């Protein structure tokens, strides 16, 4: 779904609101053809792009409504993702007011995924991202005001650095060239995109007796930080690093790198193309039911891959679900037995002392049963741990997470997961 709006110097004064019907091409102000080279254009006509209604409030100022997404019942609107491009921006002092953040979470009104600790990111090449320094949060109006003066004609702005299905496809092509890695398509999303399972281990050694760890990302499309962690993990464990080779000899590593590729491609938030939360409904999805396969194929196929493995007598020692939150950071599991506590305790201690992971509190054990993938512990005996990582400023560094930092954390995480499951 796309949006574009154009303004030109010398346009009509005053405020003019324009609705983005289906986020189609919009014109905010007219101008003579001679000034066409000076027009400002907003665009989301690219992978992962998202923005809602745009209002022009001045010559170079705009109020931009975050599009958000609702669930299958028209509830739980979330506005955690925006990603748009501005063309014709060179040298202009632009003021952007981001609004429409307030929504609903788990049936509770008032959820707001933005605040004073979060700064959107900007890029002039679509690849390297930095926080927007001049960001002001109005807590009463629930609006963020951004002031930028681009040095180049085109800039991209996003909630956090984006990670698209195209980037993942390039990574999987690289990974699949290694003899010790196998990339499989285990199913299709609601819109027919491939759902991948990556297996990494030393094929020269029998898998029987090897410990097994599983890493999963992007159940929620807006949580792009998890994909950079996933890439870092995959790049390290498939590398020629001596420690990676040693880990491949004694473990099997499994990865489901992007569970909601439709949402990641179309700039959605947390619901699949049919409106179902991909981190809920795991308890109700029945693998014998075609109805659930049609409604939530992303959950159905990934759950089937996990359940089938366990049913075949090949246990999974630890499965970590990667997630992002605004300001929290922690580990949570429904498991509470001594063995699970030991594994999660080792995982937590090493992450806290050796990496950027800075938990808001200690690990949560025997968490209240919900409908997330964590229920696989009760249903199938899989130790599933939810990992939340903040997108706000890191408590250890005082800076926002970077792409490089996420990649580095991924390489550390997968190694620490491997050590955590040692007897």
Buried (B, 14 or more C-beta within 10 A) or exposed (E): BBBBBBBBBEBEEEEEEBEBEEBEEBBBBEBEEEEEEBBBBBBBBBBBBBBBBBBBBBBBBBBBBBBBBBBBEEEBBBBBBBBBBBBBBBEBEBBBBBBBBBBBBEEEEEBBBBBEEBBBBBBBEBEEBEBBEEBEBEEEEBBBBBBBEBEEBBBBBBBBBBBBBEBBEEBBEEBBEBEBBBBEEBBBBBBEBBBBBBBBBBEEEEEEEBBBBBBBBBBBBBBBBBBBBBBBBBBBBBBEBEEBEEBBEBBBBBBBBBBBBBBBBBBBBBBBBBBBBBBBBBBEBEEEEEEBBEBBBBBBBBBBBBBEBBEEEEEBBBBBBBBBBBBBBBBBBBBEEEEBBEBBBBBBBBBBEEBBBBBEEEBBBBBEEBBBBBBBBEEBEBBBBBBBBBBBBBEEEEEBBBBEBBBBBBBBBBBBBBBBBEE
